[in-house]
Amino acid sequence: METTALLNNGVRMPLVGFGTYQITDPGQCRQSAELALEAGYRLLDTAQNYGNEKSVGEAVRACGIPRGEIFVTSKVWFRNHPGGECRRSVYRSLERMGLDYIDLMLIHWPFNDVYAAWRDLETLYEEGTVRAIGVSNFAPDRLVDLINYNRVVPAVNQVETHLFCQQKTAHRWMEKYNVVHQAYAPLGQSRINHMFALPAVRDAALAHGKTPAQVALRFLVQQGIAVIPKSVHEERIRENIDIFDFCLTQGEMEALSAVDNAEPMIGTATDPARAEAARDWKSREL
């Protein structure tokens, strides 16, 4: 059963990664990342604005797994977009993590001077400082526009995706341009209890001897959507990657698809109020 996605530049990326959003305690972040690597994860996802790149890098360096077997993703904060600052910020990320290269660097939000940032990322990619570049929170129109006016097609678009917000239209556009769809918040965060109580989820979990979380993640991965679930609990960390020994039936996939209401929890970059509020967003560590 396939466990990796082939990016449009030939790089392989694990379909299941470990997310670190909101794990701000340095010790807890490092410990959780090390547990994830021990449990079989080979992708760690961080960001400049998470304030935990240093802890993620420590876990990578301490785990004993060859660097080439671990896929590290980070993201450029939008305040670092203009005037060459994106490039400088990536070098600062490398310094914080203590790494020689980053496997995937994303533009975190489509605010500020996105095109200046993308040109910096293209240069870093061509130099080999990053193995792949992509975006996060890009709606289909912004993604296509970026592709139309730049040299390098994003390898990944990381967007909020879960049973209640399946991003079906965005997924079709990503497929058209050979951009891998990666899901953050794949378990619905605050809606997790509601999600796990759905008959379609419960029935599939019972039929396969799996947990509701494993069903929700398998539903996405079975469509070729990469996922980055987060947890600081060892049992759940192990549970979330144990999804490659079963397949949902066509009927189960259709029942799970039907629960989509296309409503994001976190909001979208296309919301003018969110774009306006971005002026006041602060970074933990840049």
DRENVEX-444305 format. One line per field, with one value per residue (C-alpha): chain; x, y, z. Coordinates in pm, 1 decimal, padded with zeros to 6 digits. Layout:
# DRENVEX-444305
cadena = c(A|...)
u = c(X|...)
v = c(Y|...)
w = c(Z|...)
***
This chain:
# DRENVEX-444305
cadena = c(A|A|A|A|A|A|A|A|A|A|A|A|A|A|A|A|A|A|A|A|A|A|A|A|A|A|A|A|A|A|A|A|A|A|A|A|A|A|A|A|A|A|A|A|A|A|A|A|A|A|A|A|A|A|A|A|A|A|A|A|A|A|A|A|A|A|A|A|A|A|A|A|A|A|A|A|A|A|A|A|A|A|A|A|A|A|A|A|A|A|A|A|A|A|A|A|A|A|A|A|A|A|A|A|A|A|A|A|A|A|A|A|A|A|A|A|A|A|A|A|A|A|A|A|A|A|A|A|A|A|A|A|A|A|A|A|A|A|A|A|A|A|A|A|A|A|A|A|A|A|A|A|A|A|A|A|A|A|A|A|A|A|A|A|A|A|A|A|A|A|A|A|A|A|A|A|A|A|A|A|A|A|A|A|A|A|A|A|A|A|A|A|A|A|A|A|A|A|A|A|A|A|A|A|A|A|A|A|A|A|A|A|A|A|A|A|A|A|A|A|A|A|A|A|A|A|A|A|A|A|A|A|A|A|A|A|A|A|A|A|A|A|A|A|A|A|A|A|A|A|A|A|A|A|A|A|A|A|A|A|A|A|A|A|A|A|A|A|A|A|A|A|A|A|A|A|A|A|A|A|A|A|A|A|A|A)
u = c(00000.0|00143.4|00277.3|00434.2|00327.2|00536.4|00588.2|00598.3|00979.1|01034.5|01082.1|00892.4|00698.8|00536.5|00157.0|00133.5|00340.4|00356.0|00220.0|00361.0|00124.2|00060.5|00324.3|00510.1|00682.9|01035.5|01074.5|00730.2|00777.9|01110.6|00978.2|00664.5|00865.3|01107.3|00812.9|00667.4|00993.8|01023.1|00664.7|00747.6|00671.3|00922.8|00775.2|00786.3|00593.5|00684.9|00679.3|00860.1|00554.0|00509.6|00814.3|00933.0|01170.2|01461.1|01291.6|01203.1|01561.2|01687.7|01459.8|01586.9|01949.9|01908.3|01689.5|01961.9|01772.7|01972.8|01883.1|01801.3|01517.3|01341.1|01130.5|01124.7|00868.8|00867.0|00680.3|00773.5|00573.8|00412.0|00589.3|00909.8|00798.0|00927.1|01264.6|01471.9|01363.7|01210.4|01552.6|01712.9|01434.8|01488.1|01855.5|01748.8|01514.6|01803.4|02018.4|01748.5|01699.2|02067.9|02009.8|02188.0|01870.4|01491.5|01289.8|00985.7|00944.8|00598.0|00457.8|00238.6|-00031.0|-00100.2|-00057.2|00198.9|00439.5|00380.4|00554.8|00877.5|00876.0|00812.7|01103.8|01328.3|01202.7|01260.5|01623.7|01668.7|01518.8|01744.1|02045.1|01947.0|01892.8|01537.0|01437.7|01086.0|00874.2|00503.1|00226.0|-00029.1|-00379.4|-00393.1|-00739.8|-00754.8|-00746.3|-00436.1|-00266.9|-00331.5|-00221.5|00105.2|00165.0|00089.2|00349.4|00642.0|00897.1|00838.0|00499.2|00429.5|00484.8|00230.8|-00064.6|-00130.6|-00487.5|-00736.0|-00898.4|-01110.4|-01445.9|-01638.7|-01424.4|-01310.8|-01188.3|-01331.6|-01306.1|-00955.8|-00854.4|-00963.4|-00754.7|-00452.8|-00485.3|-00505.5|-00171.0|-00006.3|00015.5|-00006.1|-00294.5|-00181.8|-00432.6|-00373.7|-00622.7|-00725.4|-00915.3|-01122.5|-00971.8|-01266.0|-01515.4|-01342.8|-01609.1|-01889.3|-01691.4|-01619.6|-01986.8|-02103.4|-02268.8|-02056.9|-01739.4|-01854.3|-01976.0|-01651.9|-01443.5|-01641.3|-01622.7|-01243.6|-01153.4|-01009.8|-01065.6|-01270.1|-00946.7|-00792.5|-01101.7|-01100.2|-00732.1|-00764.7|-01048.4|-00812.3|-00503.1|-00703.1|-00770.8|-00401.2|-00433.3|-00135.9|-00214.0|-00024.5|-00217.0|-00084.6|-00085.2|00132.9|-00004.4|00201.2|-00098.9|-00258.4|00070.9|00104.9|-00262.5|-00258.7|00007.0|-00141.2|-00369.8|-00198.4|-00332.1|-00692.7|-00892.4|-01233.9|-01492.9|-01648.3|-01969.7|-01783.6|-01597.3|-01924.9|-02090.1|-01794.5|-01785.6|-02150.7|-02084.6|-01888.5|-02038.4|-01741.0|-01706.3|-01351.0|-01294.0|-00986.1|-01110.9|-00978.7|-00736.1|-01009.4|-01205.1|-01138.1|-01181.0|-00909.0|-00676.5|-00742.7|-00678.6|-00347.0|-00197.1|-00199.2|-00075.3|00248.1|00525.3|00670.0|01017.3|01153.2)
v = c(00000.0|00337.7|00541.9|00832.6|01095.0|01171.3|01546.7|01715.4|01745.2|01373.9|01402.3|01151.3|01287.1|01071.6|01071.3|01083.5|01338.0|01471.1|01822.1|02048.2|02346.8|02480.1|02255.2|02554.3|02403.2|02319.2|02000.5|01871.5|01949.6|01769.1|01470.5|01444.0|01469.3|01202.3|00976.5|01031.0|00934.8|00626.7|00532.7|00539.8|00894.0|01030.1|01376.5|01653.2|01973.8|02302.5|02674.1|02994.9|03121.2|02807.7|02901.8|02539.9|02497.3|02460.6|02172.5|01996.0|02025.1|01885.1|01582.9|01521.8|01542.7|01328.7|01046.0|00837.8|00809.3|00916.4|01272.3|01158.9|00942.9|01232.4|01486.1|01826.5|02091.1|02452.5|02764.5|03126.6|03374.6|03638.9|03927.4|03780.6|03807.4|04140.9|04254.1|03938.2|03883.7|03546.9|03414.3|03546.3|03397.6|03052.3|03066.2|03162.6|02861.0|02637.2|02784.8|02733.0|02371.0|02300.5|02146.8|02181.1|02178.9|02178.8|01922.0|02143.0|02516.0|02663.7|03014.4|03003.3|03255.2|03440.1|03785.0|04060.7|04035.0|03671.5|03699.0|03838.0|03552.8|03294.8|03421.8|03384.5|03028.2|02947.4|03058.0|02857.0|02553.9|02589.0|02620.2|02304.8|02475.7|02339.2|02020.5|02138.7|02451.5|02500.8|02702.1|02688.4|02833.4|02917.9|02916.1|02774.4|03116.2|03225.4|02892.3|02909.0|03272.5|03188.3|02904.3|03123.8|03389.9|03198.3|02936.6|02666.2|02503.8|02456.4|02095.4|02111.1|02318.3|02266.4|02362.9|02290.5|01962.5|01718.0|01541.3|01864.0|02067.9|01832.1|02099.6|01912.0|02203.2|02293.3|01927.5|01913.3|02219.9|02079.5|01755.7|01948.0|02119.0|01818.3|01986.6|01750.9|01828.7|01819.2|01843.3|02032.0|01990.7|01655.8|01551.7|01866.9|02008.5|02150.4|01945.0|01616.9|01476.4|01560.8|01405.8|01084.3|01044.6|01039.2|00707.7|00687.7|00714.2|00480.0|00215.1|00215.2|00201.1|-00097.7|-00276.3|-00248.9|-00274.5|00075.2|00397.5|00692.3|00892.8|00623.4|00617.6|00998.0|00995.6|00692.0|00865.3|01145.4|00935.8|00695.4|00992.0|01076.0|01361.3|01382.8|01445.1|01594.4|01506.6|01646.6|01500.9|01508.8|01173.9|00866.6|00638.5|00880.3|00951.8|00579.7|00540.9|00818.4|00656.7|00305.6|00348.7|00154.2|-00192.5|-00139.5|00018.0|00178.9|00038.2|00245.3|00263.7|00383.1|00644.2|00774.4|00788.5|00982.3|01216.0|01300.7|01457.6|01747.1|02091.1|02279.4|02502.3|02564.7|02618.0|02830.7|03061.4|03129.1|03376.4|03485.9|03639.7|04018.1|04038.4|03776.5|03958.0|04281.7|04115.9|03979.6|04323.1|04252.9|03892.9|03853.1|03599.0|03402.4|03364.0|03504.8)
w = c(00000.0|-00103.1|00188.1|-00001.9|-00253.3|-00561.2|-00586.4|-00926.0|-00909.7|-00842.9|-00464.7|-00250.5|00050.1|00321.7|00308.4|00689.4|00877.4|01230.8|01284.3|01554.7|01549.0|01901.5|02061.5|02198.8|02502.2|02376.5|02575.8|02490.6|02122.2|02103.3|02298.3|02083.4|01761.6|01883.3|01975.9|01630.3|01460.9|01682.3|01589.5|01219.2|01106.2|00860.2|00805.4|01065.0|00992.9|01158.1|01069.6|01148.6|01331.5|01544.7|01750.7|01763.4|01468.1|01712.9|01896.5|01572.6|01453.8|01784.3|01743.9|01390.5|01495.7|01809.3|01680.1|01517.0|01188.3|00881.6|00780.4|00428.7|00562.7|00739.2|00550.9|00721.3|00626.3|00742.0|00634.4|00571.8|00777.9|00557.3|00730.1|00585.2|00221.9|00086.0|-00041.8|-00008.7|00351.3|00258.8|00159.3|00477.1|00690.1|00538.6|00635.6|00987.1|00991.8|00888.9|01163.8|01427.5|01322.3|01281.5|00938.3|00606.0|00397.9|00428.3|00235.9|00176.6|00236.8|00207.1|00188.8|00499.5|00401.4|00073.3|00226.6|00168.9|-00126.5|-00219.2|-00555.5|-00409.5|-00159.2|-00429.5|-00639.0|-00334.2|-00282.9|-00648.9|-00611.0|-00291.0|-00464.6|-00767.0|-00536.0|-00344.0|-00009.3|-00016.9|-00199.0|-00285.2|-00247.9|-00207.9|-00051.7|00227.5|00254.5|-00116.9|-00274.9|-00630.1|-00801.0|-00606.1|-00676.2|-01050.2|-01069.4|-00892.8|-01136.9|-01438.9|-01360.4|-01212.4|-01314.2|-01054.5|-00995.5|-00622.2|-00519.2|-00233.8|-00120.6|00250.6|00338.4|00615.6|00513.1|00711.9|00688.4|00744.9|00502.4|00227.6|-00017.5|-00316.6|-00560.9|-00445.9|-00476.1|-00840.5|-00924.1|-00741.9|-00936.3|-01263.1|-01197.9|-01029.2|-00689.4|-00391.4|-00157.0|00206.0|00489.4|00810.9|01098.8|00941.9|01255.7|01275.0|01597.3|01796.3|01594.8|01666.6|01900.4|01658.5|01373.2|01558.5|01653.7|01292.3|01196.3|00878.5|01088.5|01365.4|01122.1|00922.9|01240.3|01366.1|01030.6|01011.0|01379.2|01370.6|01564.7|01433.1|01400.3|01183.2|00961.1|00922.3|00825.9|00597.7|00410.7|00311.5|00242.6|00027.2|-00204.2|-00223.4|00026.1|00262.3|00630.9|00925.8|01244.7|01572.3|01921.0|02231.6|02356.4|02268.6|02215.8|01968.1|01793.8|01726.3|01635.0|01376.0|01157.2|01177.6|00877.2|00600.4|00679.5|00569.4|00287.7|00307.3|00069.1|-00206.9|-00005.0|00303.2|00100.2|-00045.0|00299.3|00441.8|00141.7|00202.0|00545.2|00391.0|00455.9|00305.7|00612.7|00739.5|01111.3|01082.1|00810.9|00465.6|00318.1|00077.2|00367.0|00359.5|00735.9|00782.3|00543.5|00731.5|01068.7|00940.9|00994.1|01367.5|01360.7|01549.6|01510.9|01802.5|01656.5|01332.0)
***
